[in-house]
């Protein structure tokens, strides 16, 4: 019975992977509330599975993920501290400018956060992300489960890509479900094209890792063996994943996202170079696969489905027309005033208007997640999150270099590409502010750790 609860919890993990992008990237109150409920149910099922005396919580596995879980928990603790009301005299010692704002408002007490309601909402989201990471760490303990999660990500990305591309190709004026206006650009169910592009980038990276994990290491030896492998490959899971990648590349190009496309192809190129240096027992078809992803998909698929329009957008980008640079520039004084404490997680849209120098329209996010986290959480907390990313990159390189399992090596490369792509993309957009993207990225961090920590049992 207890084992059954654990299996239900893992199934919920797979369901969440596919579900999260569907309701507008879970970026509406009702949608992220539903995600929070699902994660709570998943956590409850997992807890029930360990009530039996025969099952002990896998502390050794949790210890191997301390690099991820401890920073996540510490970040949530800090977010909780940001909404605690203090006497103004005490607050002045912690965050002088926050105390000054509350004093000007005539308040007797005040919090570090300048928007307690928004910070509370974001704090609950953060707790959900942390529970999701904890559950994934406990649940993904075999190569087969790791592969199942990777396939779920690829399936979800393919569904989003197909829906987004077909909406454009059919010339629909409004979306099929939520009746949002369509403008000839692929958005899937994300509404914002760059969020879809970012999600596809992560899905493509994991899909690439899956294909590499299935490539043969040994030489074919003879034409008979070569033909047999080719025929097996046509009807294998590898071919279906390859077709899924083609569909996702088509949709990625059709998002017209400049950095989304640039981040994927740059990260794939860098991933290929790193793999050539560190990959243990490189598959014979490794280089052709990377070349096909970068060149064939770009030139053939891109030419047919509009890579030239992405190029035109890059060429037409004007410093005079782009206002996101001003957002970053005007956010720097906020960081200077609140370097250690931040203004409160989720408070950017409330605090930023008072720092604008002229009208550039409404910005509820910084369009640069590094800047936004530094503004809202402070520099130390932002560095803490950066440590998780850095350690995950190190673990993927170690896995590529030392693991004997093809599955673990291949998915380590896929996670590496996703990590590098995200590093690039969030420098010009707010992808980590969409719950679907944020939770998928947290899951990829867990997967990166799994490629190094999962033990292979020999039969």
C-alpha angles and dihedrals in degrees: 000000000000091000088053091058089053091052091049089052091053092048088052088053090056091044091052092052091057097035102049098075095043102075097058092298087304085282098135127080094250092045098050089041088058090049090051090052092049092050090048091052090047091051091048092051090049091049091050090052090062097049090091117097089227092063125066125189107261097246092165090058092046089051090055087056096048088113087066107029098046095053091045092051093044090050091052091047089053091048088052091051089052092065097044111112114236134185107265092244090056093042090052089062093050101038113002096186093050089052090050092053093051091045091053088051090055094245122152094207132026144178132230087248116080090204107039094176094055091043092052091052091049091046091057089049090051092051088051091052091049093050089047090053092047092050092048092050091053096041103044101069105130134055090243092056091046089052091048091055090048091051090050090054091049091047091050092047091049093051091050092046094049093047093046095046095045091050088058097040092049090049094233114181095203133028117264098238114022096028094233117163113262121212104189093273123110112250102150109199091323098087089207112076096211092056089055090046091051092048091049090049090057093044092049091050093052091044090053089052091051092054093047089050089059098048118113118251100192121073116260091236098199140028090249091057091044092052091047091053092048093050091047090049093055092062097031130104087253091068092050090050090048090053089048089054091052091052091049093048089052091053093043090056091045092056086070086216109159099199093032091062095037093049094052097048094041092048091047091051092048091045090053092051093047091048091051088056101041110017112119113226096357112217114247091237094048098103095044090052094052091045091050092051093051104033110021095042092042098046102033103031093032094051092052098043103037116280086145088065090054088050090050090052090052092049093046094049106121129193087218093055098040111086097174089087089061090051090056093043094049091046092061094076088055090055090048091054096042103028098145105028106029123210095277130287111282094016100108097103090051098048103034099071091064090059098048117112099200138359113289097153130260119322118181091173134038095237085229116077093199090059094042094052091046090051096046105032103023131246098283093053091047091052088050090058090046090057090062091055093047094049091048090055090051091050093051091052090049091050092050090050103042113019118101095202113097089209093055094044093047095047090045087061091046091052091047091055091048092049093050092044092052091047089058100039098051090057089076104024146035101247095143090060091069109082094217092055095039095050092045089052091049088052090051089052088054091047090051089056091046092057088063102033106041111105119222114221115209117220 
